[in-house]
Amino acid sequence: MDAIHIRDLELWAHVGVLEQERRDGQWFRLDIKFELDLSSAAVADNLSASLDYSLAIQALQMLGREICCLTIEHFSERVLDRLQELYGPVPIGLRLTKCAAPVPGFRGLVAVERSRGGGTPPTK
């Protein structure tokens, strides 16, 4: 199966269990994988036979500005909802990373991987 990847999309969002995370916001990084047959688009050089990834980027930047929730899991659900609103039942996989989890002494990353429609999360 062919795929379109969007990698390292940075989103500022008000998501977190701690009140200051929701109040102040923080950075998230999103990787998306759309699985679809791109052969018609490749042969015909026709965007309408593919999907316009710029629409996803703009819609998710807007979602990041609008959302206020407790968990990265809920944020990822809303991302999947928004993508399906745009493109219908295309298999989608994603990895949503919280860039600075507020855990004392922790300097790593926390991420969730999700999929819909038989999609698989992106690999790095």
C-alpha positions as MATLAB code, in Angstrom:
seq = 'MDAIHIRDLELWAHVGVLEQERRDGQWFRLDIKFELDLSSAAVADNLSASLDYSLAIQALQMLGREICCLTIEHFSERVLDRLQELYGPVPIGLRLTKCAAPVPGFRGLVAVERSRGGGTPPTK';
ca = [
       0.000    0.000    0.000;
       1.168    3.498   -0.804;
       1.242    6.175    1.871;
       1.431    9.908    2.424;
       3.318   10.950    5.559;
       3.194   14.206    7.466;
       6.038   14.279    9.975;
       6.948   16.589   12.828;
       3.875   18.813   12.577;
       4.222   21.087   15.605;
       0.986   22.003   17.367;
       0.481   24.318   20.335;
      -2.427   23.001   22.387;
      -4.007   23.306   25.828;
      -3.869   19.659   26.839;
      -2.823   18.121   30.131;
      -3.917   16.773   33.478;
      -2.324   19.683   35.308;
      -4.328   22.908   35.320;
      -1.328   24.969   34.174;
      -0.918   22.728   31.099;
      -4.463   23.487   30.032;
      -4.174   27.156   30.976;
      -0.766   27.906   29.437;
      -0.590   25.329   26.640;
       2.428   23.406   25.373;
       3.989   21.957   22.245;
       3.013   18.650   20.709;
       4.508   16.937   17.682;
       2.321   14.920   15.315;
       3.256   12.301   12.728;
       0.509   11.060   10.415;
       0.394    8.262    7.874;
      -2.421    8.066    5.305;
      -2.533    4.702    3.534;
      -4.038    4.842    0.062;
      -3.417    3.870   -3.522;
      -1.459    6.702   -5.143;
      -0.970    5.078   -8.545;
      -3.716    7.071  -10.319;
      -2.430   10.350   -8.920;
       1.130    9.412   -9.913;
       0.214    8.466  -13.491;
      -2.207   11.348  -14.130;
      -0.331   13.989  -12.072;
      -3.716   14.815  -10.562;
      -4.210   15.940   -6.956;
      -7.883   14.974   -7.001;
      -6.775   11.327   -7.267;
      -4.801   11.748   -4.032;
      -5.439   13.844   -0.920;
      -4.437   17.436   -0.291;
      -2.273   17.223    2.836;
      -2.241   21.020    3.197;
      -5.887   20.782    4.300;
      -4.906   18.389    7.111;
      -2.104   20.666    8.285;
      -4.358   23.722    8.402;
      -7.237   21.847   10.081;
      -4.965   20.393   12.762;
      -3.302   23.722   13.468;
      -6.801   25.110   14.045;
      -7.736   22.132   16.238;
      -4.636   22.757   18.349;
      -5.741   26.350   18.937;
      -9.300   25.296   19.841;
      -8.860   22.234   22.032;
      -8.715   22.187   25.826;
      -8.712   18.712   27.381;
      -7.025   16.513   29.960;
      -5.399   13.705   28.009;
      -3.204   13.217   24.988;
      -5.444   10.231   24.209;
      -8.478   12.506   23.826;
      -6.449   14.957   21.742;
      -5.452   12.089   19.429;
      -9.115   11.049   19.115;
     -10.046   14.567   18.048;
      -7.196   14.540   15.504;
      -8.514   11.306   13.992;
     -12.054   12.734   13.939;
     -10.887   15.865   12.131;
      -8.936   13.867    9.546;
     -11.900   11.614    8.832;
     -14.115   14.673    8.430;
     -11.717   15.876    5.733;
     -10.932   12.660    3.879;
     -13.546   10.081    4.797;
     -12.667    6.494    5.715;
      -9.014    6.514    4.586;
      -6.793    4.260    6.738;
      -4.896    6.605    9.078;
      -2.186    6.041   11.654;
      -0.686    8.667   13.927;
       1.819    9.289   16.667;
       1.084   12.274   18.940;
       4.012   13.295   21.138;
       3.965   15.556   24.178;
       7.281   17.381   23.878;
       7.784   18.273   27.564;
       5.865   16.112   30.020;
       5.801   17.870   33.414;
       7.255   14.995   35.411;
      10.088   15.943   37.785;
      13.427   14.543   36.628;
      12.020   13.316   33.283;
      13.541   14.710   30.091;
      12.146   12.258   27.552;
       9.059   12.267   25.364;
       5.628   10.744   25.885;
       3.558    9.669   22.887;
       0.439    7.770   21.911;
       0.020    5.808   18.706;
      -3.457    5.439   17.252;
      -5.051    4.252   14.038;
      -8.374    4.089   12.245;
      -9.661    2.197    9.296;
      -6.862   -0.369    9.349;
      -4.104    2.256    9.202;
      -0.764    1.742   10.925;
       1.147    4.321   12.956;
       4.077    5.994   11.188;
       7.571    4.642   11.713;
      10.651    6.768   12.173;
];
